[in-house]
Amino acid sequence: MAQAEFEKDQQEEIYREFHQYVNMTVFQLEQWLQTRQSQEVGYRHEPASESVGHESGRKIITILGKKKDQLDSADYAHMRKVVWWVT
């Protein structure tokens, strides 16, 4: 499935909202994802052993580690999904 392309103004809005709602640092998120609690909760697609939310957390870490001009359509799509889930 092809990733949606986002117009520049859409990218700006997604970027702004994502950084408004994702209020943990990379370090904090990495620490949280290592906890047993974070690994025990959430919905899992069979046969995956990792929950959807835990996988999303790993993607968020990757996104936070990129400079704005390094973000691609898949990153913006995930950022938009994160904003949708938390609002």
C-alpha positions in Angstrom: 0.0 0.0 0.0 1.4 3.4 -1.0 1.9 6.1 1.7 -0.2 9.2 1.3 1.7 12.3 0.3 1.1 15.4 2.4 1.1 19.0 1.2 3.6 21.3 3.0 0.8 23.0 5.1 -0.5 19.5 6.2 3.1 18.5 7.1 3.4 21.7 9.2 0.2 21.0 11.0 0.9 17.4 11.7 4.4 18.2 12.9 3.1 20.9 15.3 0.4 18.7 16.7 2.6 15.7 17.1 5.2 17.6 19.1 2.4 19.2 21.1 1.0 15.8 22.2 4.2 13.7 22.4 5.6 15.1 25.5 8.2 12.5 26.4 11.9 12.7 25.4 13.5 9.9 23.4 15.3 8.8 26.6 12.0 8.8 28.7 10.2 6.9 26.0 13.0 4.3 25.6 13.0 3.8 29.4 9.2 3.4 29.5 9.3 0.9 26.6 11.8 -1.3 28.6 9.4 -1.6 31.5 7.5 -4.8 32.0 4.3 -2.8 32.4 4.6 -1.3 28.9 5.3 -4.7 27.4 2.3 -6.4 29.1 -0.5 -4.1 28.0 -2.2 -3.3 24.7 -3.7 -5.0 21.7 -1.7 -7.5 19.8 -2.2 -8.6 16.2 -1.8 -12.4 16.2 0.8 -13.8 16.0 2.8 -10.7 17.0 4.1 -10.7 20.5 4.5 -6.9 20.6 1.5 -4.7 21.2 0.4 -2.1 18.7 1.1 0.7 21.1 4.6 -0.6 22.0 5.4 -0.8 18.3 4.1 2.7 17.8 6.4 3.8 20.7 9.4 2.5 18.8 8.3 4.3 15.7 7.9 7.5 17.7 11.5 7.2 19.0 12.7 6.9 15.4 10.7 10.0 14.3 11.9 12.0 17.3 15.5 11.1 16.3 15.1 12.7 12.9 15.5 16.2 11.8 12.4 17.8 10.3 13.8 17.7 6.8 14.5 14.0 7.1 10.8 13.0 7.8 9.1 11.1 5.0 5.5 10.3 4.1 5.5 7.2 6.4 6.7 9.3 9.3 4.0 11.9 8.7 1.3 9.2 8.4 2.4 7.7 11.7 2.6 11.1 13.4 -1.0 11.8 12.2 -2.1 8.5 13.6 -0.5 9.3 17.0 -2.3 12.7 17.1 -5.6 11.0 16.3 -5.2 8.4 19.0 -4.3 10.9 21.8 -6.9 13.5 20.9 
